[in-house]
Amino acid sequence: MSNMHSQRLKCNCGCPVAFRTSWTFQNPGRRFVACKFYDADTGMRGCRYFKWLDEDMTEWQRQLINQLSSENTCLRRELKHQKQELETFAAVKVDAERGESKVKELMLQVQSLKKEKKLARLLLGIALIVIFVLYGKLG
């Protein structure tokens, strides 16, 4: 249907029709026009104007489209699940990197404290030697 013709096509309400695609089990992917007040949930069609644009399909076409649609839905769910897992792993990686950074920082502090401890022992040893030398001279 050409754009010129589709723009002029009106329902019984006098409004331009709505172009839709059916995704029911019986008519998967089949295009139609209907009153723009058509409500798929309630089945109410305003002035009830309705016309299929595509011919009815054979049973094997219907089964194939339904199967492909079902597989598509499953793949979309799987992709969504994998994206969520990827986000979780990314968050875990960030936490691990923070932890690794903290461990490195603590290791540097430990090394610094070991050096300070060694220096303190050395100074204590020198102080004891000085005390013994002075005590020996005084005594």
N, C-alpha and C positions, 0 to 999 in steps of 0.2 A: 504494500500500500504506500503510495507516494506521500511526501510530507504535505503537499497542497491538499490532497484528498483527506488525509488524516486530520488536518486542522479544521476542515469543514464538517467532519463527521460529528454529529450531535446525537445525544440520546433524546428520549421522549420528553425530558424536562427542558430541552432546548439548550442544554449545557454541552460543552465539548466532552467527548467521551474520555474515559481513563483507559490507558493501555496497560495491561497487566499480564503477568505470567503465572499460570497455575503450577503449583508444586504439590498437588494432591497425588496420591498413589495411582489413581486412575488416569490422571492427565498430567504427568510430570513434564514440566518445561513447555507446556502448550500455551501459546499466546492467545489472548482474547481482548476484546474491548467491552466496556460496561459503563453504566451510569457512574459518574464520578462519586456518587454517594454510596457505591457498592461497599459493603462491609463483609470482609471474608470471614470474620469470626461468627457473625450472626446469620450470614447468608442473605441478609437484606440487601436489595439492589436498588434502592431508591425507586425509580420508575420501572425497574425490572428490565431495562434494556441490557441485552447481553448477546454477544456474537463471537464465535470462535474465529480467529484469524488463520490458524493452522488446521490442516486436515487431521482427522483422528489417526492415531498411529496403530501399527500392528502390535500384537501381544509381545513379540520378541523385542520390538523397539521400546515398548513400555517397561518390560522387565530389565532391559539393558540400562535405560535411563535411571530407573529406580535403583538398580544395583550400583551404578556409578555415583549417583547422588548419595547413597548410603556410605560408600567407600570414601567419598569426599568429606562427608561429615565426620567419619572416623579419623581420617587423616588430619582434619582441622583440630579435632580434640587432642590427638596425639601431639600435634605441633604446639598447641597451647600448653599442654602438660610439659613438653620438653623445654619450652621457653621459661616456664615457671621453675623447672629444675635448674636451668642455666642461671637464672637470677639467684636462686638459692646458693648454687655453687660459687657464683661471683661474690656473694656476700660472705660466704665461708672463706673464700680466698683472701678477701680484704681483712677479715678478722685474723686469719693466719699470718698475713704479712705484718699486721700490727703487732701480733704476739712475737713474731720473729724479730721485729725491730726492738721490742721491749727486752727480749732476751739478750740481744747484742748490747743494748745499753747497760743492762745489769752485769754482763760479763766484763765490760769496760770498768764499771764501778768496782767489781771484785778484784780485777787486776790492780786498780789504783789503791784499793785498801790493802792488798798484799804488799805492795811497795811501801805504803805508809807503815805497815806492821814491821817490815824488815828494817826500815829506817829507825823506827821507835826502838827496836831491839838493839840496833847498833848504838844508838844514843844512850840507851840504858846501860849497855856494856861499858861504854866510854865513861859514863858517869860513875859506875861502880869502880872502875879502875882508878879514876881520879880520887874517889872517896878513900879507897884502900891506900893509895899513895899518900894522900894527906893524913890519914889516920896513922899510917906507919911512921910518918915524920913527927907527928904530934905525940905519939905514944911512947 
